[in-house]
Amino acid sequence: GAPGRDRGAGRGAAAGMIRQAAPEDAVDIAAIWNPVIRETAITFTTEQKTEAALAGDIAARGRLFLVAGDKGRVAGFATAFPFRNGPGYARTLEHTIHLAPRARGQGTGRALMAALAQAAAEQGAASLWAGISSANPAGAAFHAAIGFAHVAVLPQVGWKLGRWHDLILMCKRLSPR
């Protein structure tokens, strides 16, 4: 398959493992997310996630913070949040998805994103947006494979690891215009 493509989408087991995140999942989520923050330019932030802050996000986002589990541990997560502040953006969401290395290529990412898109649509969201670092071509390929359209590239908006990175914007419509 294409780089970053979640080749195991047809294996079926991943979809049954998706559930709403609970505050106690914050430890596993931080263990997945913080190495990405520390070691890569996949995300532009340099501030690691704390368990307390993640537990607060989980509580605040409810059905828009999902985890995939395997063997009693979190194997990945997806969460959605307002694209921008202000009431005019209330039906426009941005999302984040990260998987533990052991969960990649098994359909887990596809299952998480399908469940997140459904939960977002059920809560009235019209679109789901991805802001993907140019340092993450596998992420862009994954989003294209699950129906996200390439919308724009914002040149040199993220500085990390000693250089500039572009931001790729991709969108999936959840409801008719």
GIKAMO-V124387 format. One record per residue. N is the residue number from 1. RES is the residue in one small letter. PHI is phi in degrees with one decimal (* if undefined). OMEGA is omega in radians with two decimals (999 if undefined). BURIAL is + if it has 16 or more other C-alpha atoms within 10 Angstrom, else -. Layout:
N,RES,PHI,OMEGA,BURIAL
N,RES,PHI,OMEGA,BURIAL
This chain:
1,g,*,3.14,-
2,a,-70.9,3.09,-
3,p,-56.1,3.10,-
4,g,81.6,-3.12,+
5,r,-72.3,-3.10,+
6,d,-84.0,-2.96,+
7,r,-65.6,-3.05,+
8,g,-90.2,-3.02,+
9,a,-58.2,-3.10,+
10,g,-87.9,-3.05,-
11,r,-78.9,2.92,-
12,g,85.1,-3.01,-
13,a,-65.1,-3.03,-
14,a,-61.5,-3.04,+
15,a,-61.5,-3.13,+
16,g,-75.6,-3.07,-
17,m,-96.9,-3.07,+
18,i,-86.1,3.08,+
19,r,-150.3,3.05,+
20,q,-66.3,3.12,+
21,a,-66.2,3.06,+
22,a,-121.0,-3.10,-
23,p,-52.8,-3.13,-
24,e,-69.8,3.06,-
25,d,-76.0,-3.06,+
26,a,-57.7,-3.14,+
27,v,-62.3,-3.13,+
28,d,-67.8,3.13,+
29,i,-63.0,3.10,+
30,a,-60.8,-3.14,+
31,a,-66.7,3.08,-
32,i,-80.9,-2.98,+
33,w,-78.0,-3.01,+
34,n,-63.2,3.05,+
35,p,-62.7,3.09,-
36,v,-64.7,3.12,+
37,i,-65.2,-3.07,+
38,r,-69.9,-2.85,-
39,e,-111.5,-3.05,-
40,t,-134.4,3.01,+
41,a,-105.9,3.07,+
42,i,-64.9,2.98,+
43,t,-120.6,-3.09,+
44,f,-86.3,3.14,+
45,t,-70.7,3.03,-
46,t,-116.2,-3.12,-
47,e,-90.8,-3.13,-
48,q,-68.7,-3.12,-
49,k,-82.7,3.06,+
50,t,-95.7,3.11,-
51,e,-61.7,-3.13,+
52,a,-64.8,3.14,-
53,a,-65.6,3.11,-
54,l,-64.5,3.11,+
55,a,-60.8,3.08,+
56,g,-65.4,3.09,-
57,d,-63.2,3.12,+
58,i,-59.5,-3.14,+
59,a,-64.9,-3.08,-
60,a,-71.7,-3.03,-
61,r,-90.3,3.08,-
62,g,54.8,-3.09,-
63,r,-69.4,3.10,+
64,l,-98.8,2.98,+
65,f,-132.7,-3.03,+
66,l,-117.1,3.05,+
67,v,-128.5,2.99,+
68,a,-113.8,-3.10,+
69,g,-114.8,2.95,+
70,d,-146.2,3.12,-
71,k,53.3,3.07,-
72,g,78.9,3.13,-
73,r,-120.8,3.07,-
74,v,-74.1,3.13,+
75,a,-101.4,3.13,+
76,g,-178.3,3.11,+
77,f,-148.4,3.01,+
78,a,-141.7,3.14,+
79,t,-144.7,3.13,+
80,a,-123.5,-3.06,+
81,f,-156.0,-3.11,+
82,p,-55.5,3.13,+
83,f,-62.7,3.07,+
84,r,-147.8,3.09,-
85,n,-74.8,3.05,-
86,g,108.8,-3.05,-
87,p,-63.9,3.14,-
88,g,-67.2,-3.14,-
89,y,-103.2,-3.01,-
90,a,-59.1,-3.10,-
91,r,-105.5,-3.14,+
92,t,-120.6,-3.08,+
93,l,-117.7,2.96,+
94,e,-107.2,-3.14,+
95,h,-139.1,3.03,+
96,t,-132.0,3.04,+
97,i,-139.1,3.06,+
98,h,-142.9,3.10,+
99,l,-121.4,2.96,+
100,a,-65.4,-3.14,-
101,p,-51.5,-3.12,-
102,r,-66.6,-3.06,-
103,a,-99.1,-3.06,+
104,r,-74.1,3.08,+
105,g,76.7,-3.09,+
106,q,-120.3,-3.12,+
107,g,90.8,-3.10,+
108,t,-64.2,3.13,+
109,g,-63.2,3.09,+
110,r,-61.3,-3.13,+
111,a,-64.9,3.10,+
112,l,-60.5,-3.10,+
113,m,-67.4,3.09,+
114,a,-63.8,3.13,-
115,a,-67.3,3.13,+
116,l,-67.0,3.11,+
117,a,-61.5,3.12,+
118,q,-64.2,3.13,+
119,a,-62.5,3.13,+
120,a,-63.9,3.13,+
121,a,-62.7,3.13,+
122,e,-63.8,3.11,-
123,q,-93.5,3.03,-
124,g,95.9,3.13,-
125,a,-69.2,3.11,+
126,a,-95.5,-3.13,+
127,s,-151.2,3.10,+
128,l,-123.9,-3.05,+
129,w,-111.9,3.04,+
130,a,-122.3,2.98,+
131,g,-107.7,-2.97,+
132,i,-114.4,3.10,+
133,s,-64.2,3.06,+
134,s,-64.6,3.05,+
135,a,-78.1,-3.08,+
136,n,-126.1,3.14,+
137,p,-62.0,3.09,-
138,a,-64.9,3.10,+
139,g,-65.8,3.10,+
140,a,-65.6,3.13,+
141,a,-64.7,3.10,+
142,f,-60.2,-3.12,+
143,h,-63.5,3.08,+
144,a,-61.6,-3.11,+
145,a,-66.9,3.14,-
146,i,-104.1,2.97,-
147,g,96.5,3.07,-
148,f,-83.2,3.12,+
149,a,-95.8,3.05,+
150,h,-70.7,-3.09,-
151,v,-110.8,-3.05,-
152,a,-163.4,2.95,-
153,v,-123.3,3.06,+
154,l,-97.6,-3.02,-
155,p,-72.8,2.99,-
156,q,47.1,3.12,-
157,v,-101.6,-3.13,-
158,g,-119.0,3.10,+
159,w,-107.6,3.10,-
160,k,-160.6,3.12,+
161,l,55.8,3.02,-
162,g,80.8,3.10,-
163,r,-155.6,3.10,-
164,w,-82.3,3.08,+
165,h,-133.7,3.05,+
166,d,-79.5,3.05,+
167,l,-115.5,3.12,+
168,i,-93.7,3.09,+
169,l,-100.8,3.11,+
170,m,-131.5,-3.04,+
171,c,-138.5,2.99,+
172,k,-124.8,3.10,+
173,r,-74.8,-3.14,+
174,l,-104.6,3.13,+
175,s,-146.9,3.13,-
176,p,-62.3,-3.14,-
177,r,-63.0,999,-
